[in-house]
Amino acid sequence: MQKNIITTSNLTKIYYKQGNQEIKALDNVSLTVPRGEFLTILGPSGSGKTTLLNLIGGLDKPTKGNVILEGQEISKLNENQLVNIRREKVGFVFQIFNLIPTFSTLENIEAAMAPTDVPKNKKRKRVIELLNLVGLENRANHLPGELSSGEQQRVAIARALANKPSLLLLDEPTGNLDTKTGKKILKLCYKLCKNEGKTIIAVTHADYVTAYSDEFLYMRDGKVFSKKPR
């Protein structure tokens, strides 16, 4: 088993606007993330945090550089291969919960397992496990509109864990939550990291997230720093 779950080398992402104006969203980022660590990357809007997360999770491809996930370079995989990587190894939790409004809590979590060949009875068993894990066992049949923002985020976390990924990526996970609820969500994520053996990378602009992290880095202008840049 690989000691480092993620390694990036000289990771760069360039976008082009009208008139061929070059926008360097990510600028030669090299980092390693040990297995089982909760890493937080702090930075203001536009610093490149989400771009980095998207490249690590295989949602986008770099202009140059590479991403190695569990010993496999994913930067040059085709889309079908990346779909399999995302389904089997990576769970995503976004600022916007993206729950299906007409599905119950149980159905929203179970939907994440729809593309898999897991038997229906085992899918249901996994959903019940996850509901207990995130403390929503009494909300299984509620629609998203009947849940608080914090409960909806917990559904999103359970859904991200449905296929037992080794890596969980959190993009501004507390952005739509008040501070008190946000801290509860982060405490839950840290517990999952340690008790479930998950590696978590969270990107955020909320400084209090660092209290729930093993390590934190800073981003500005597409670069990563070990200390907050002036």
C-alpha positions as CSV (number, residue, x, y, z in Angstrom):
1,M,0.0,0.0,0.0
2,Q,1.3,3.4,-1.0
3,K,2.3,5.7,1.9
4,N,1.3,8.8,0.1
5,I,-2.2,8.7,-1.4
6,I,-1.6,11.8,-3.5
7,T,1.5,13.2,-5.2
8,T,1.4,16.1,-7.6
9,S,4.5,17.3,-9.5
10,N,4.7,20.7,-11.2
11,L,1.0,20.8,-11.6
12,T,-0.1,23.7,-13.8
13,K,-3.5,24.7,-15.2
14,I,-3.8,27.5,-17.7
15,Y,-7.0,28.9,-19.1
16,Y,-7.3,31.2,-22.0
17,K,-9.7,34.1,-22.3
18,Q,-10.8,36.0,-25.4
19,G,-7.8,37.4,-27.2
20,N,-5.6,34.5,-26.0
21,Q,-5.1,36.2,-22.6
22,E,-3.4,33.6,-20.4
23,I,-4.9,32.9,-16.9
24,K,-2.6,30.7,-14.8
25,A,-5.0,29.2,-12.3
26,L,-2.4,26.8,-10.9
27,D,1.3,27.4,-11.0
28,N,3.8,24.5,-10.7
29,V,2.2,22.9,-7.6
30,S,4.1,20.0,-6.1
31,L,2.8,18.3,-2.9
32,T,2.3,15.0,-1.2
33,V,-0.5,13.9,1.0
34,P,0.1,10.9,3.3
35,R,-2.6,8.3,3.6
36,G,-5.0,8.9,6.5
37,E,-4.3,12.6,6.8
38,F,-6.8,15.5,7.0
39,L,-5.2,18.3,5.0
40,T,-6.8,21.7,4.7
41,I,-5.8,24.2,2.0
42,L,-6.7,27.8,2.9
43,G,-6.9,30.7,0.4
44,P,-9.1,33.5,-0.8
45,S,-11.5,33.2,-3.7
46,G,-9.6,32.9,-7.0
47,S,-6.4,31.5,-5.4
48,G,-6.7,28.2,-7.3
49,K,-8.0,26.0,-4.5
50,T,-10.9,24.5,-6.4
51,T,-8.8,24.0,-9.6
52,L,-6.3,22.0,-7.5
53,L,-9.1,19.9,-6.0
54,N,-10.6,19.2,-9.5
55,L,-7.2,18.1,-10.8
56,I,-6.6,15.8,-7.8
57,G,-10.0,14.3,-8.2
58,G,-9.8,13.8,-11.9
59,L,-12.6,16.2,-12.8
60,D,-10.2,18.2,-14.9
61,K,-6.8,17.7,-16.6
62,P,-3.6,19.8,-16.1
63,T,-1.9,21.8,-18.7
64,K,1.3,20.3,-17.5
65,G,2.5,18.3,-14.6
66,N,0.9,15.2,-13.1
67,V,-1.2,13.7,-10.4
68,I,-0.5,10.3,-8.9
69,L,-3.4,8.8,-7.0
70,E,-2.5,5.6,-5.0
71,G,0.5,4.9,-7.3
72,Q,-1.4,5.5,-10.5
73,E,-0.9,8.6,-12.7
74,I,-4.4,9.8,-13.5
75,S,-3.5,13.0,-15.4
76,K,-3.4,11.2,-18.8
77,L,-6.3,8.8,-18.4
78,N,-9.2,9.0,-20.8
79,E,-12.7,10.1,-19.6
80,N,-14.0,6.5,-19.2
81,Q,-11.0,5.6,-17.0
82,L,-11.4,8.8,-15.0
83,V,-15.1,8.0,-14.4
84,N,-14.0,4.6,-12.9
85,I,-11.4,6.4,-10.7
86,R,-13.9,8.9,-9.4
87,R,-16.5,6.2,-8.7
88,E,-14.1,3.8,-7.0
89,K,-11.5,5.9,-5.2
90,V,-12.7,9.5,-4.8
91,G,-15.7,11.0,-2.9
92,F,-16.6,14.7,-3.5
93,V,-18.5,17.0,-1.1
94,F,-19.3,20.5,-2.5
95,Q,-20.4,23.7,-1.0
96,I,-23.8,23.3,-2.9
97,F,-25.2,20.0,-1.6
98,N,-26.6,18.9,-5.0
99,L,-29.2,16.6,-3.5
100,I,-32.1,15.3,-5.6
101,P,-35.1,17.2,-4.2
102,T,-37.6,14.4,-4.9
103,F,-35.5,11.7,-3.4
104,S,-35.5,10.8,0.3
105,T,-32.3,10.9,2.3
106,L,-31.9,7.1,1.9
107,E,-32.5,7.4,-1.9
108,N,-30.1,10.2,-2.4
109,I,-27.3,8.1,-0.8
110,E,-28.3,5.0,-2.6
111,A,-28.2,6.8,-5.9
112,A,-24.5,7.1,-5.7
113,M,-24.3,3.3,-6.0
114,A,-26.6,3.1,-9.0
115,P,-23.8,2.6,-11.6
116,T,-22.2,-0.3,-9.6
117,D,-23.1,-4.0,-9.7
118,V,-23.6,-4.2,-5.9
119,P,-26.8,-6.2,-5.2
120,K,-29.7,-4.1,-4.0
121,N,-29.9,-5.7,-0.5
122,K,-26.2,-4.8,0.0
123,K,-26.7,-1.3,-1.2
124,R,-29.5,-0.8,1.3
125,K,-27.3,-2.3,4.1
126,R,-24.5,0.2,3.2
127,V,-27.0,3.1,3.2
128,I,-28.2,2.2,6.7
129,E,-24.5,2.0,7.9
130,L,-23.9,5.4,6.5
131,L,-27.0,6.9,8.0
132,N,-25.9,5.7,11.4
133,L,-22.4,6.9,10.7
134,V,-23.5,10.5,10.1
135,G,-26.3,10.5,12.7
136,L,-29.2,10.6,10.3
137,E,-30.8,7.2,11.0
138,N,-34.1,8.9,12.0
139,R,-34.2,11.1,8.9
140,A,-33.9,8.3,6.3
141,N,-37.3,9.0,4.7
142,H,-37.2,12.8,4.8
143,L,-36.8,14.9,1.6
144,P,-33.9,17.4,1.4
145,G,-36.4,20.3,1.8
146,E,-37.4,18.8,5.2
147,L,-33.8,18.8,6.5
148,S,-31.6,21.6,7.9
149,S,-28.6,22.8,6.0
150,G,-26.3,20.8,8.3
151,E,-28.3,17.7,7.8
152,Q,-28.2,18.1,4.1
153,Q,-24.5,18.4,4.2
154,R,-24.3,15.2,6.2
155,V,-26.4,13.5,3.5
156,A,-23.9,14.8,1.0
157,I,-21.0,13.4,3.0
158,A,-22.7,10.0,3.4
159,R,-23.4,9.9,-0.4
160,A,-19.7,10.7,-1.0
161,L,-18.7,7.7,1.2
162,A,-21.2,5.3,-0.4
163,N,-18.7,3.5,-2.7
164,K,-16.0,3.4,0.1
165,P,-13.5,5.8,-1.5
166,S,-10.1,6.1,0.0
167,L,-10.0,9.9,-0.7
168,L,-12.6,12.5,0.2
169,L,-12.4,15.9,-1.3
170,L,-14.2,18.8,0.3
171,D,-14.8,22.0,-1.6
172,E,-15.8,24.8,0.8
173,P,-17.8,22.2,2.9
174,T,-18.9,24.9,5.4
175,G,-19.6,27.6,2.9
176,N,-23.4,27.4,3.2
177,L,-23.4,26.8,6.9
178,D,-23.3,29.0,10.0
179,T,-20.1,28.7,12.1
180,K,-21.6,26.4,14.7
181,T,-23.0,24.0,12.2
182,G,-19.8,24.2,10.1
183,K,-17.7,23.1,13.1
184,K,-20.0,20.1,13.7
185,I,-19.6,19.0,10.1
186,L,-15.8,19.4,10.3
187,K,-15.7,17.4,13.6
188,L,-17.7,14.7,11.8
189,C,-15.3,14.7,8.9
190,Y,-12.2,14.5,11.1
191,K,-13.8,11.6,13.0
192,L,-14.4,9.8,9.6
193,C,-10.8,10.5,8.6
194,K,-9.5,8.8,11.8
195,N,-12.1,6.1,12.4
196,E,-12.8,5.1,8.8
197,G,-9.2,5.4,7.6
198,K,-10.1,8.1,5.0
199,T,-7.8,10.7,3.6
200,I,-9.4,14.1,3.4
201,I,-8.4,17.2,1.5
202,A,-10.5,20.3,2.3
203,V,-10.2,23.6,0.5
204,T,-11.7,26.6,2.2
205,H,-11.4,30.3,3.1
206,A,-12.6,29.7,6.7
207,D,-9.7,29.8,9.1
208,Y,-11.4,27.8,11.8
209,V,-11.2,24.7,9.6
210,T,-7.5,24.3,10.6
211,A,-8.6,23.3,14.1
212,Y,-9.8,20.0,12.6
213,S,-6.8,19.4,10.4
214,D,-3.6,17.4,10.7
215,E,-1.9,19.8,8.4
216,F,-2.7,23.0,6.5
217,L,-1.3,24.8,3.6
218,Y,-2.1,28.2,2.0
219,M,-2.8,29.2,-1.6
220,R,-2.5,32.5,-3.4
221,D,-2.2,33.2,-7.1
222,G,-2.1,29.5,-8.0
223,K,0.8,28.7,-5.7
224,V,0.9,26.7,-2.5
225,F,2.8,27.9,0.6
226,S,3.5,26.2,3.9
227,K,3.1,29.5,5.7
228,K,0.5,32.2,5.1
229,P,1.9,34.6,2.4
230,R,2.0,38.3,3.2
